Amino acid sequence: YASAAEYRSFIEDMERRAEAMRGVSIFAKSRFSAANIEKTVKDFDKVKDIHVTPVDGRFLMPMQEFYLTDILCIALICLFCFRLFGYDHDSGMGNLISSAPAGKSVLRSAQMSAVWIMAALTVVTLYGGNLIQTAALTGGEYMDDYVQGISAFRNVAFPCTVGMYLILFLAGKILAALLNASVCQFFCVKFGGGKAAWLFYGGVTAAGFFLWFLIPD
């Protein structure tokens, strides 16, 4: 309730905070920092007129903390890629199909499509399960309320309801899974699904998680 009550003053105080930052030499001397300050003020102009109501964050916050789901999703994509590309390489089926006219492009397109579809379905199943489970345990939120009513989300600089946020959250996870599947496919094709592919893909994944832990929100 306090967060929702303070939201309007938080937005209205944005210009004053921006002016104070402009007076700091390290920001004033940087053209990028100055432009970023100006853009931030303009972005938050979009949410000046929204009506924020108190929203219980027991639903949205825990739903995003199923970190084992991220690992499971990556593991399933990884296993599917290595099974699909590795089998064709080890059995010689890939070379046989590739020798046919237009065989290589058709084979690669079919394999990539299969992995991408599987990745998208995996995300919908796993994260949809998290959503249903958390909603059942916490009672959920009102889908038409603005997420800015939750203190952790008041920095969102565009009008965003709980329902819209859930759609964007799932879409972001799907895009991340597709990118992850594409990287995995690249190494599988490059190294024929062998140990080198596991090594490089594992290194890229580990680096990604390390940066995720290291870089502030």
C-alpha positions in Angstrom: 0.0 0.0 0.0 2.8 2.4 0.8 4.5 1.7 -2.5 1.4 2.4 -4.5 0.7 5.5 -2.5 4.2 6.8 -3.2 4.2 6.0 -6.9 2.9 9.3 -8.2 5.5 11.3 -6.1 8.2 8.8 -7.3 7.3 9.7 -11.0 6.9 13.4 -10.4 10.3 13.5 -8.6 12.0 12.0 -11.7 12.7 15.4 -13.2 14.3 16.7 -10.0 16.6 13.6 -9.7 17.5 14.0 -13.4 18.5 17.6 -12.8 20.6 16.6 -9.8 22.4 14.0 -12.0 23.1 16.6 -14.7 24.9 18.7 -12.0 27.4 15.8 -11.4 30.5 16.3 -13.5 30.9 12.6 -14.4 27.4 12.6 -16.0 27.6 16.1 -17.5 30.8 15.4 -19.4 29.5 12.2 -21.0 27.3 12.6 -24.0 25.9 9.1 -23.6 25.0 9.7 -19.9 23.4 13.0 -20.6 21.3 11.4 -23.4 20.4 8.5 -21.1 19.2 10.8 -18.4 17.0 12.7 -20.9 15.5 9.5 -22.3 14.7 8.1 -18.8 12.7 11.2 -18.0 10.8 11.0 -21.4 10.2 7.2 -20.9 8.6 7.8 -17.5 6.3 10.4 -18.9 4.3 7.5 -20.4 3.3 6.3 -16.9 2.4 9.6 -15.3 -1.4 9.1 -15.9 -1.8 5.5 -15.0 -3.9 4.6 -12.0 -1.8 2.4 -9.7 -3.5 0.2 -7.1 -1.8 -1.9 -4.4 -0.9 -5.3 -5.8 0.4 -8.3 -3.8 3.7 -9.4 -5.2 3.4 -13.0 -3.8 2.6 -14.2 -7.3 4.9 -12.5 -9.7 8.0 -12.5 -7.5 8.2 -16.3 -6.6 7.1 -17.3 -10.2 10.4 -15.9 -11.5 12.6 -17.7 -8.9 12.3 -21.2 -10.2 16.0 -21.3 -11.3 16.0 -25.1 -11.6 13.5 -24.6 -14.4 16.0 -22.6 -16.4 18.6 -25.4 -16.0 16.1 -28.1 -16.8 15.0 -26.2 -20.0 18.6 -25.9 -21.2 19.3 -29.5 -20.4 16.3 -30.8 -22.4 17.3 -28.6 -25.4 20.9 -29.8 -25.1 20.0 -33.5 -25.0 17.5 -33.1 -27.9 20.1 -31.3 -30.1 22.9 -33.8 -29.4 20.6 -36.8 -29.8 19.3 -35.5 -33.2 22.5 -34.2 -34.7 24.8 -36.7 -33.1 22.8 -39.7 -34.2 22.8 -38.6 -37.9 26.5 -38.0 -37.7 27.4 -41.2 -36.0 25.2 -43.4 -38.2 26.2 -41.8 -41.4 22.6 -40.9 -42.2 23.5 -37.2 -42.4 26.2 -37.7 -45.0 23.8 -40.0 -47.0 21.0 -37.4 -47.1 23.5 -34.6 -47.7 24.7 -36.3 -50.9 21.2 -36.1 -52.4 20.3 -33.0 -54.5 19.3 -30.2 -52.0 19.4 -32.9 -49.3 21.7 -31.0 -47.0 19.6 -27.8 -46.9 16.4 -29.8 -46.4 17.9 -31.9 -43.7 19.3 -28.9 -41.8 16.0 -27.0 -42.1 14.0 -30.0 -40.8 16.4 -30.5 -37.9 16.5 -26.8 -36.9 12.7 -26.6 -37.1 12.3 -29.7 -34.9 14.6 -28.3 -32.3 13.0 -24.8 -32.3 9.5 -26.3 -32.0 10.6 -28.6 -29.2 12.3 -25.6 -27.4 9.2 -23.5 -27.6 6.9 -26.3 -26.3 9.4 -27.1 -23.5 9.3 -23.4 -22.4 5.5 -23.3 -22.5 5.2 -26.6 -20.5 7.8 -25.8 -17.9 7.2 -22.1 -17.2 3.4 -22.6 -17.7 3.6 -25.2 -15.0 5.5 -22.7 -12.7 2.8 -20.1 -13.4 -0.1 -22.5 -12.6 1.6 -23.9 -9.5 2.4 -20.4 -8.1 -1.1 -19.1 -8.9 -2.6 -22.1 -7.1 -0.4 -21.6 -4.0 -0.7 -17.8 -3.7 -4.1 -17.0 -5.2 -2.7 -15.1 -8.2 -3.1 -11.4 -9.0 -5.7 -9.4 -10.8 -4.6 -9.5 -14.4 -5.8 -6.0 -15.2 -3.9 -4.3 -12.4 -0.6 -2.5 -13.3 2.6 -4.1 -12.1 3.8 -0.7 -11.0 1.7 -1.3 -7.9 4.4 -3.8 -6.8 7.4 -2.0 -5.4 9.9 -4.2 -7.3 8.2 -3.3 -10.6 7.7 0.5 -10.2 10.7 1.2 -12.4 8.9 -0.3 -15.4 8.7 2.7 -17.8 5.6 1.8 -19.8 2.0 0.9 -18.8 2.1 -2.8 -18.1 -0.6 -4.9 -16.6 0.0 -8.2 -14.8 -1.5 -10.1 -17.7 0.7 -8.2 -20.2 3.8 -8.9 -18.0 3.1 -12.6 -18.0 2.8 -12.7 -21.8 6.1 -10.7 -22.1 7.8 -13.0 -19.6 6.8 -16.1 -21.5 7.7 -14.6 -24.8 11.2 -13.6 -23.4 11.8 -17.1 -22.2 10.8 -18.6 -25.6 13.2 -16.2 -27.4 15.9 -17.1 -25.0 15.3 -20.8 -25.5 15.3 -20.4 -29.3 18.6 -18.6 -29.1 20.0 -21.2 -26.8 18.9 -24.0 -29.2 20.5 -22.2 -32.1 23.8 -22.0 -30.3 23.6 -25.6 -29.4 22.8 -26.6 -33.0 25.7 -24.6 -34.3 28.2 -26.5 -32.1 26.5 -29.9 -32.8 26.8 -29.3 -36.6 30.3 -27.9 -36.3 31.7 -30.8 -34.3 29.3 -33.5 -35.4 27.7 -33.9 -32.0 31.0 -35.0 -30.5 32.8 -34.2 -27.2 34.1 -30.9 -28.6 30.5 -29.7 -29.1 29.7 -30.6 -25.5 32.8 -28.8 -24.3 32.1 -25.6 -26.3 28.4 -25.5 -25.6 29.0 -26.1 -21.9 31.6 -23.3 -21.8 29.2 -20.8 -23.5 26.3 -21.8 -21.1 28.5 -21.5 -18.0 29.7 -18.1 -19.2 26.1 -17.0 -19.7 25.1 -18.0 -16.2 28.2 -16.4 -14.7 27.3 -13.1 -16.4 23.7 -13.4 -15.3 24.9 -13.7 -11.7 27.5 -11.0 -12.1 25.7 -8.2 -13.9 23.3 -6.2 -11.7 19.6 -6.2 -12.5 
